């Protein structure tokens, strides 16, 4: 199978004098995203040779803590959904979603 199209997604991180992120923006031309600002990035890449995950977690120093909590919660929910689509393991996906509900409750993201 030959590659019919390549798509590029780029992130630009502006750092202060201590190399702490001040600003983050990203581009995805195929998705119509051009220099879109963001306060945080979580990127995971699978190294199939080492059987290990490589990660980049960045957030700007002005990212509010309450938004970071919400960002983590939404990321966890998204991971549960992706896990189900990728593995068709409904039972474990439901368990992951239960944890997401617990996480949100403990952080008071949703009121019980």
N, CA, C and O atoms as a GROMACS GRO file, in nm:
protein
  448
    1UNK      N    1   0.085  -0.117   0.000
    1UNK     CA    2   0.000   0.000   0.000
    1UNK      C    3   0.090   0.124   0.000
    1UNK      O    4   0.180   0.135   0.083
    2UNK      N    5   0.066   0.214  -0.091
    2UNK     CA    6   0.147   0.336  -0.097
    2UNK      C    7   0.073   0.451  -0.030
    2UNK      O    8  -0.050   0.453  -0.023
    3UNK      N    9   0.149   0.544   0.019
    3UNK     CA   10   0.092   0.661   0.086
    3UNK      C   11   0.038   0.755  -0.020
    3UNK      O   12   0.111   0.797  -0.110
    4UNK      N   13  -0.090   0.787  -0.010
    4UNK     CA   14  -0.155   0.873  -0.108
    4UNK      C   15  -0.149   1.020  -0.071
    4UNK      O   16  -0.156   1.108  -0.157
    5UNK      N   17  -0.135   1.047   0.058
    5UNK     CA   18  -0.135   1.186   0.105
    5UNK      C   19  -0.060   1.194   0.237
    5UNK      O   20  -0.067   1.103   0.319
    6UNK      N   21   0.011   1.301   0.257
    6UNK     CA   22   0.074   1.327   0.385
    6UNK      C   23   0.014   1.453   0.444
    6UNK      O   24  -0.018   1.549   0.373
    7UNK      N   25  -0.002   1.452   0.576
    7UNK     CA   26  -0.060   1.564   0.647
    7UNK      C   27   0.036   1.603   0.758
    7UNK      O   28   0.098   1.517   0.820
    8UNK      N   29   0.049   1.732   0.782
    8UNK     CA   30   0.143   1.779   0.882
    8UNK      C   31   0.070   1.857   0.991
    8UNK      O   32  -0.012   1.944   0.964
    9UNK      N   33   0.103   1.824   1.116
    9UNK     CA   34   0.055   1.897   1.232
    9UNK      C   35   0.178   1.950   1.303
    9UNK      O   36   0.270   1.874   1.333
   10UNK      N   37   0.182   2.080   1.330
   10UNK     CA   38   0.298   2.140   1.396
   10UNK      C   39   0.255   2.216   1.520
   10UNK      O   40   0.145   2.271   1.527
   11UNK      N   41   0.345   2.219   1.617
   11UNK     CA   42   0.328   2.296   1.739
   11UNK      C   43   0.442   2.395   1.749
   11UNK      O   44   0.557   2.362   1.720
   12UNK      N   45   0.412   2.516   1.791
   12UNK     CA   46   0.514   2.617   1.815
   12UNK      C   47   0.502   2.658   1.962
   12UNK      O   48   0.394   2.693   2.009
   13UNK      N   49   0.615   2.654   2.032
   13UNK     CA   50   0.616   2.685   2.174
   13UNK      C   51   0.709   2.804   2.196
   13UNK      O   52   0.828   2.797   2.167
   14UNK      N   53   0.654   2.912   2.248
   14UNK     CA   54   0.733   3.029   2.284
   14UNK      C   55   0.776   3.016   2.430
   14UNK      O   56   0.693   3.000   2.519
   15UNK      N   57   0.907   3.024   2.453
   15UNK     CA   58   0.962   3.004   2.587
   15UNK      C   59   1.015   3.135   2.645
   15UNK      O   60   1.059   3.224   2.572
   16UNK      N   61   1.010   3.145   2.778
   16UNK     CA   62   1.071   3.260   2.844
   16UNK      C   63   1.220   3.234   2.862
   16UNK      O   64   1.273   3.135   2.812
   17UNK      N   65   1.289   3.323   2.932
   17UNK     CA   66   1.434   3.311   2.949
   17UNK      C   67   1.475   3.185   3.026
   17UNK      O   68   1.590   3.141   3.017
   18UNK      N   69   1.382   3.128   3.102
   18UNK     CA   70   1.410   3.003   3.177
   18UNK      C   71   1.358   2.879   3.103
   18UNK      O   72   1.354   2.770   3.159
   19UNK      N   73   1.319   2.898   2.978
   19UNK     CA   74   1.270   2.791   2.892
   19UNK      C   75   1.137   2.732   2.942
   19UNK      O   76   1.108   2.614   2.921
   20UNK      N   77   1.058   2.816   3.007
   20UNK     CA   78   0.924   2.779   3.052
   20UNK      C   79   0.826   2.829   2.945
   20UNK      O   80   0.836   2.944   2.901
   21UNK      N   81   0.732   2.744   2.902
   21UNK     CA   82   0.639   2.787   2.796
   21UNK      C   83   0.557   2.911   2.835
   21UNK      O   84   0.493   2.916   2.940
   22UNK      N   85   0.562   3.009   2.748
   22UNK     CA   86   0.482   3.132   2.761
   22UNK      C   87   0.359   3.123   2.672
   22UNK      O   88   0.250   3.169   2.709
   23UNK      N   89   0.378   3.064   2.554
   23UNK     CA   90   0.267   3.052   2.460
   23UNK      C   91   0.285   2.927   2.374
   23UNK      O   92   0.397   2.883   2.348
   24UNK      N   93   0.173   2.872   2.334
   24UNK     CA   94   0.170   2.753   2.250
   24UNK      C   95   0.071   2.779   2.138
   24UNK      O   96  -0.038   2.832   2.161
   25UNK      N   97   0.108   2.742   2.017
   25UNK     CA   98   0.013   2.748   1.906
   25UNK      C   99   0.035   2.625   1.818
   25UNK      O  100   0.140   2.561   1.823
   26UNK      N  101  -0.066   2.594   1.738
   26UNK     CA  102  -0.055   2.477   1.652
   26UNK      C  103  -0.121   2.500   1.518
   26UNK      O  104  -0.208   2.586   1.503
   27UNK      N  105  -0.076   2.420   1.421
   27UNK     CA  106  -0.126   2.427   1.284
   27UNK      C  107  -0.159   2.286   1.237
   27UNK      O  108  -0.087   2.190   1.265
   28UNK      N  109  -0.269   2.274   1.165
   28UNK     CA  110  -0.309   2.150   1.098
   28UNK      C  111  -0.383   2.193   0.972
   28UNK      O  112  -0.506   2.206   0.972
   29UNK      N  113  -0.309   2.214   0.867
   29UNK     CA  114  -0.367   2.270   0.744
   29UNK      C  115  -0.485   2.189   0.693
   29UNK      O  116  -0.586   2.247   0.653
   30UNK      N  117  -0.474   2.057   0.694
   30UNK     CA  118  -0.584   1.974   0.645
   30UNK      C  119  -0.710   1.990   0.728
   30UNK      O  120  -0.820   1.965   0.679
   31UNK      N  121  -0.696   2.031   0.853
   31UNK     CA  122  -0.811   2.051   0.940
   31UNK      C  123  -0.855   2.195   0.949
   31UNK      O  124  -0.948   2.228   1.024
   32UNK      N  125  -0.790   2.282   0.873
   32UNK     CA  126  -0.826   2.423   0.874
   32UNK      C  127  -0.777   2.498   0.998
   32UNK      O  128  -0.829   2.605   1.030
   33UNK      N  129  -0.678   2.442   1.067
   33UNK     CA  130  -0.624   2.507   1.187
   33UNK      C  131  -0.498   2.582   1.147
   33UNK      O  132  -0.406   2.524   1.090
   34UNK      N  133  -0.494   2.712   1.178
   34UNK     CA  134  -0.378   2.793   1.143
   34UNK      C  135  -0.341   2.882   1.261
   34UNK      O  136  -0.413   2.975   1.296
   35UNK      N  137  -0.227   2.851   1.321
   35UNK     CA  138  -0.173   2.931   1.430
   35UNK      C  139  -0.274   2.948   1.544
   35UNK      O  140  -0.293   3.058   1.596
   36UNK      N  141  -0.339   2.838   1.581
   36UNK     CA  142  -0.441   2.840   1.686
   36UNK      C  143  -0.374   2.835   1.823
   36UNK      O  144  -0.296   2.744   1.850
   37UNK      N  145  -0.404   2.932   1.910
   37UNK     CA  146  -0.341   2.931   2.043
   37UNK      C  147  -0.396   2.819   2.131
   37UNK      O  148  -0.510   2.776   2.116
   38UNK      N  149  -0.313   2.774   2.223
   38UNK     CA  150  -0.350   2.672   2.320
   38UNK      C  151  -0.275   2.698   2.449
   38UNK      O  152  -0.170   2.763   2.448
   39UNK      N  153  -0.326   2.647   2.558
   39UNK     CA  154  -0.259   2.662   2.688
   39UNK      C  155  -0.186   2.536   2.730
   39UNK      O  156  -0.104   2.539   2.821
   40UNK      N  157  -0.216   2.421   2.663
   40UNK     CA  158  -0.154   2.295   2.704
   40UNK      C  159  -0.154   2.194   2.591
   40UNK      O  160  -0.238   2.198   2.501
   41UNK      N  161  -0.056   2.103   2.597
   41UNK     CA  162  -0.043   1.993   2.501
   41UNK      C  163  -0.008   1.867   2.579
   41UNK      O  164   0.075   1.870   2.669
   42UNK      N  165  -0.072   1.757   2.542
   42UNK     CA  166  -0.031   1.624   2.587
   42UNK      C  167  -0.016   1.541   2.460
   42UNK      O  168  -0.114   1.518   2.390
   43UNK      N  169   0.104   1.497   2.433
   43UNK     CA  170   0.130   1.422   2.311
   43UNK      C  171   0.200   1.292   2.348
   43UNK      O  172   0.301   1.293   2.418
   44UNK      N  173   0.146   1.181   2.301
   44UNK     CA  174   0.206   1.050   2.326
   44UNK      C  175   0.241   0.988   2.192
   44UNK      O  176   0.162   0.993   2.097
   45UNK      N  177   0.359   0.930   2.184
   45UNK     CA  178   0.406   0.863   2.063
   45UNK      C  179   0.453   0.723   2.102
   45UNK      O  180   0.530   0.708   2.197
   46UNK      N  181   0.407   0.622   2.030
   46UNK     CA  182   0.445   0.484   2.059
   46UNK      C  183   0.573   0.449   1.984
   46UNK      O  184   0.578   0.457   1.862
   47UNK      N  185   0.675   0.409   2.059
   47UNK     CA  186   0.800   0.358   2.001
   47UNK      C  187   0.786   0.207   1.994
   47UNK      O  188   0.806   0.137   2.093
   48UNK      N  189   0.753   0.157   1.874
   48UNK     CA  190   0.726   0.014   1.861
   48UNK      C  191   0.851  -0.072   1.876
   48UNK      O  192   0.841  -0.190   1.908
   49UNK      N  193   0.968  -0.014   1.853
   49UNK     CA  194   1.092  -0.091   1.870
   49UNK      C  195   1.123  -0.115   2.017
   49UNK      O  196   1.163  -0.225   2.056
   50UNK      N  197   1.104  -0.011   2.098
   50UNK     CA  198   1.133  -0.022   2.242
   50UNK      C  199   1.010  -0.064   2.323
   50UNK      O  200   1.021  -0.093   2.442
   51UNK      N  201   0.895  -0.068   2.257
   51UNK     CA  202   0.769  -0.098   2.326
   51UNK      C  203   0.749  -0.003   2.444
   51UNK      O  204   0.725  -0.044   2.557
   52UNK      N  205   0.761   0.126   2.413
   52UNK     CA  206   0.755   0.229   2.516
   52UNK      C  207   0.686   0.353   2.460
   52UNK      O  208   0.688   0.378   2.339
   53UNK      N  209   0.625   0.429   2.548
   53UNK     CA  210   0.558   0.552   2.510
   53UNK      C  211   0.650   0.670   2.536
   53UNK      O  212   0.708   0.683   2.644
   54UNK      N  213   0.662   0.754   2.436
   54UNK     CA  214   0.737   0.880   2.449
   54UNK      C  215   0.634   0.990   2.465
   54UNK      O  216   0.532   0.990   2.395
   55UNK      N  217   0.658   1.082   2.556
   55UNK     CA  218   0.556   1.183   2.588
   55UNK      C  219   0.613   1.324   2.587
   55UNK      O  220   0.730   1.348   2.619
   56UNK      N  221   0.527   1.415   2.550
   56UNK     CA  222   0.554   1.558   2.564
   56UNK      C  223   0.432   1.616   2.633
   56UNK      O  224   0.322   1.614   2.578
   57UNK      N  225   0.451   1.669   2.751
   57UNK     CA  226   0.345   1.737   2.826
   57UNK      C  227   0.392   1.879   2.852
   57UNK      O  228   0.489   1.902   2.925
   58UNK      N  229   0.323   1.974   2.793
   58UNK     CA  230   0.359   2.115   2.810
   58UNK      C  231   0.235   2.196   2.843
   58UNK      O  232   0.126   2.168   2.794
   59UNK      N  233   0.253   2.296   2.925
   59UNK     CA  234   0.146   2.391   2.952
   59UNK      C  235   0.209   2.527   2.979
   59UNK      O  236   0.321   2.536   3.031
   60UNK      N  237   0.136   2.631   2.944
   60UNK     CA  238   0.188   2.766   2.966
   60UNK      C  239   0.177   2.801   3.113
   60UNK      O  240   0.093   2.746   3.186
   61UNK      N  241   0.262   2.892   3.156
   61UNK     CA  242   0.263   2.926   3.298
   61UNK      C  243   0.136   3.000   3.342
   61UNK      O  244   0.112   3.014   3.462
   62UNK      N  245   0.057   3.047   3.246
   62UNK     CA  246  -0.068   3.112   3.283
   62UNK      C  247  -0.190   3.020   3.267
   62UNK      O  248  -0.304   3.066   3.268
   63UNK      N  249  -0.166   2.889   3.251
   63UNK     CA  250  -0.276   2.792   3.245
   63UNK      C  251  -0.340   2.783   3.383
   63UNK      O  252  -0.272   2.744   3.479
   64UNK      N  253  -0.467   2.819   3.397
   64UNK     CA  254  -0.532   2.813   3.528
   64UNK      C  255  -0.545   2.668   3.578
   64UNK      O  256  -0.569   2.577   3.500
   65UNK      N  257  -0.528   2.649   3.707
   65UNK     CA  258  -0.534   2.515   3.767
   65UNK      C  259  -0.670   2.451   3.743
   65UNK      O  260  -0.676   2.331   3.714
   66UNK      N  261  -0.777   2.526   3.754
   66UNK     CA  262  -0.909   2.467   3.731
   66UNK      C  263  -0.925   2.418   3.587
   66UNK      O  264  -0.990   2.316   3.564
   67UNK      N  265  -0.865   2.489   3.492
   67UNK     CA  266  -0.870   2.444   3.353
   67UNK      C  267  -0.780   2.322   3.332
   67UNK      O  268  -0.812   2.235   3.251
   68UNK      N  269  -0.668   2.315   3.405
   68UNK     CA  270  -0.580   2.199   3.395
   68UNK      C  271  -0.653   2.074   3.445
   68UNK      O  272  -0.640   1.967   3.386
   69UNK      N  273  -0.728   2.087   3.553
   69UNK     CA  274  -0.806   1.974   3.605
   69UNK      C  275  -0.909   1.928   3.502
   69UNK      O  276  -0.927   1.808   3.480
   70UNK      N  277  -0.976   2.023   3.441
   70UNK     CA  278  -1.075   1.990   3.339
   70UNK      C  279  -1.008   1.927   3.217
   70UNK      O  280  -1.062   1.832   3.159
   71UNK      N  281  -0.893   1.979   3.178
   71UNK     CA  282  -0.816   1.924   3.065
   71UNK      C  283  -0.778   1.779   3.091
   71UNK      O  284  -0.793   1.694   3.003
   72UNK      N  285  -0.730   1.750   3.211
   72UNK     CA  286  -0.696   1.612   3.246
   72UNK      C  287  -0.819   1.522   3.242
   72UNK      O  288  -0.814   1.412   3.188
   73UNK      N  289  -0.930   1.569   3.300
   73UNK     CA  290  -1.051   1.488   3.301
   73UNK      C  291  -1.097   1.457   3.159
   73UNK      O  292  -1.126   1.342   3.127
   74UNK      N  293  -1.103   1.558   3.075
   74UNK     CA  294  -1.147   1.536   2.937
   74UNK      C  295  -1.050   1.445   2.862
   74UNK      O  296  -1.093   1.366   2.777
   75UNK      N  297  -0.922   1.455   2.891
   75UNK     CA  298  -0.823   1.367   2.828
   75UNK      C  299  -0.844   1.223   2.872
   75UNK      O  300  -0.838   1.132   2.789
   76UNK      N  301  -0.870   1.201   3.000
   76UNK     CA  302  -0.895   1.066   3.050
   76UNK      C  303  -1.021   1.006   2.986
   76UNK      O  304  -1.020   0.889   2.946
   77UNK      N  305  -1.128   1.084   2.975
   77UNK     CA  306  -1.250   1.036   2.911
   77UNK      C  307  -1.222   1.001   2.764
   77UNK      O  308  -1.267   0.897   2.715
   78UNK      N  309  -1.149   1.086   2.698
   78UNK     CA  310  -1.114   1.062   2.558
   78UNK      C  311  -1.030   0.934   2.544
   78UNK      O  312  -1.049   0.857   2.449
   79UNK      N  313  -0.938   0.912   2.638
   79UNK     CA  314  -0.857   0.790   2.634
   79UNK      C  315  -0.943   0.666   2.652
   79UNK      O  316  -0.919   0.564   2.587
   80UNK      N  317  -1.043   0.672   2.739
   80UNK     CA  318  -1.134   0.558   2.757
   80UNK      C  319  -1.210   0.529   2.628
   80UNK      O  320  -1.225   0.414   2.589
   81UNK      N  321  -1.257   0.634   2.563
   81UNK     CA  322  -1.330   0.616   2.437
   81UNK      C  323  -1.240   0.561   2.328
   81UNK      O  324  -1.279   0.471   2.253
   82UNK      N  325  -1.119   0.614   2.318
   82UNK     CA  326  -1.024   0.566   2.218
   82UNK      C  327  -0.984   0.422   2.246
   82UNK      O  328  -0.972   0.342   2.153
   83UNK      N  329  -0.964   0.389   2.373
   83UNK     CA  330  -0.929   0.252   2.411
   83UNK      C  331  -1.038   0.155   2.363
   83UNK      O  332  -1.007   0.048   2.311
   84UNK      N  333  -1.164   0.193   2.382
   84UNK     CA  334  -1.273   0.105   2.339
   84UNK      C  335  -1.275   0.089   2.187
   84UNK      O  336  -1.291  -0.023   2.137
   85UNK      N  337  -1.258   0.199   2.113
   85UNK     CA  338  -1.255   0.189   1.966
   85UNK      C  339  -1.137   0.106   1.918
   85UNK      O  340  -1.150   0.031   1.821
   86UNK      N  341  -1.023   0.118   1.985
   86UNK     CA  342  -0.901   0.050   1.940
   86UNK      C  343  -0.899  -0.098   1.977
   86UNK      O  344  -0.842  -0.180   1.904
   87UNK      N  345  -0.961  -0.134   2.091
   87UNK     CA  346  -0.951  -0.272   2.141
   87UNK      C  347  -1.084  -0.347   2.143
   87UNK      O  348  -1.086  -0.469   2.154
   88UNK      N  349  -1.193  -0.274   2.133
   88UNK     CA  350  -1.327  -0.331   2.145
   88UNK      C  351  -1.350  -0.395   2.282
   88UNK      O  352  -1.434  -0.484   2.297
   89UNK      N  353  -1.274  -0.350   2.382
   89UNK     CA  354  -1.285  -0.400   2.519
   89UNK      C  355  -1.382  -0.311   2.596
   89UNK      O  356  -1.342  -0.214   2.660
   90UNK      N  357  -1.510  -0.345   2.589
   90UNK     CA  358  -1.614  -0.264   2.651
   90UNK      C  359  -1.605  -0.264   2.803
   90UNK      O  360  -1.630  -0.162   2.867
   91UNK      N  361  -1.569  -0.378   2.860
   91UNK     CA  362  -1.564  -0.390   3.006
   91UNK      C  363  -1.456  -0.298   3.066
   91UNK      O  364  -1.483  -0.224   3.160
   92UNK      N  365  -1.337  -0.303   3.010
   92UNK     CA  366  -1.230  -0.217   3.063
   92UNK      C  367  -1.258  -0.070   3.034
   92UNK      O  368  -1.226   0.016   3.116
   93UNK      N  369  -1.318  -0.041   2.920
   93UNK     CA  370  -1.353   0.097   2.887
   93UNK      C  371  -1.454   0.152   2.988
   93UNK      O  372  -1.445   0.268   3.030
   94UNK      N  373  -1.550   0.069   3.026
   94UNK     CA  374  -1.647   0.111   3.127
   94UNK      C  375  -1.579   0.134   3.261
   94UNK      O  376  -1.614   0.227   3.333
   95UNK      N  377  -1.483   0.049   3.295
   95UNK     CA  378  -1.407   0.067   3.419
   95UNK      C  379  -1.330   0.198   3.416
   95UNK      O  380  -1.324   0.270   3.515
   96UNK      N  381  -1.270   0.228   3.301
   96UNK     CA  382  -1.197   0.354   3.287
   96UNK      C  383  -1.292   0.474   3.302
   96UNK      O  384  -1.257   0.573   3.365
   97UNK      N  385  -1.410   0.463   3.245
   97UNK     CA  386  -1.509   0.572   3.257
   97UNK      C  387  -1.556   0.588   3.401
   97UNK      O  388  -1.580   0.700   3.447
   98UNK      N  389  -1.568   0.476   3.473
   98UNK     CA  390  -1.602   0.484   3.615
   98UNK      C  391  -1.496   0.565   3.690
   98UNK      O  392  -1.527   0.649   3.773
   99UNK      N  393  -1.368   0.537   3.658
   99UNK     CA  394  -1.262   0.614   3.722
   99UNK      C  395  -1.273   0.762   3.684
   99UNK      O  396  -1.252   0.849   3.768
  100UNK      N  397  -1.305   0.790   3.559
  100UNK     CA  398  -1.320   0.930   3.515
  100UNK      C  399  -1.430   1.000   3.595
  100UNK      O  400  -1.415   1.116   3.634
  101UNK      N  401  -1.540   0.928   3.620
  101UNK     CA  402  -1.647   0.986   3.701
  101UNK      C  403  -1.598   1.013   3.843
  101UNK      O  404  -1.627   1.118   3.900
  102UNK      N  405  -1.524   0.918   3.900
  102UNK     CA  406  -1.467   0.934   4.034
  102UNK      C  407  -1.372   1.053   4.038
  102UNK      O  408  -1.377   1.135   4.129
  103UNK      N  409  -1.285   1.062   3.938
  103UNK     CA  410  -1.188   1.171   3.925
  103UNK      C  411  -1.260   1.305   3.924
  103UNK      O  412  -1.223   1.398   3.997
  104UNK      N  413  -1.364   1.315   3.840
  104UNK     CA  414  -1.439   1.440   3.828
  104UNK      C  415  -1.510   1.475   3.959
  104UNK      O  416  -1.515   1.591   3.999
  105UNK      N  417  -1.564   1.373   4.025
  105UNK     CA  418  -1.633   1.396   4.152
  105UNK      C  419  -1.536   1.448   4.258
  105UNK      O  420  -1.566   1.544   4.329
  106UNK      N  421  -1.420   1.383   4.270
  106UNK     CA  422  -1.322   1.422   4.372
  106UNK      C  423  -1.265   1.562   4.346
  106UNK      O  424  -1.231   1.634   4.440
  107UNK      N  425  -1.256   1.600   4.219
  107UNK     CA  426  -1.208   1.735   4.185
  107UNK      C  427  -1.321   1.837   4.183
  107UNK      O  428  -1.299   1.955   4.156
  108UNK      N  429  -1.442   1.788   4.212
  108UNK     CA  430  -1.562   1.872   4.212
  108UNK      C  431  -1.584   1.938   4.075
  108UNK      O  432  -1.630   2.052   4.066
  109UNK      N  433  -1.551   1.861   3.970
  109UNK     CA  434  -1.581   1.908   3.834
  109UNK      C  435  -1.729   1.890   3.802
  109UNK      O  436  -1.786   1.964   3.723
  110UNK      N  437  -1.789   1.789   3.867
  110UNK     CA  438  -1.932   1.768   3.858
  110UNK      C  439  -1.983   1.748   4.001
  110UNK      O  440  -1.916   1.686   4.083
  111UNK      N  441  -2.097   1.798   4.027
  111UNK     CA  442  -2.155   1.786   4.161
  111UNK      C  443  -2.237   1.658   4.166
  111UNK      O  444  -2.308   1.624   4.072
  112UNK      N  445  -2.225   1.587   4.278
  112UNK     CA  446  -2.299   1.463   4.295
  112UNK      C  447  -2.437   1.489   4.348
  112UNK      O  448  -2.514   1.395   4.368
   0.00000   0.00000   0.00000
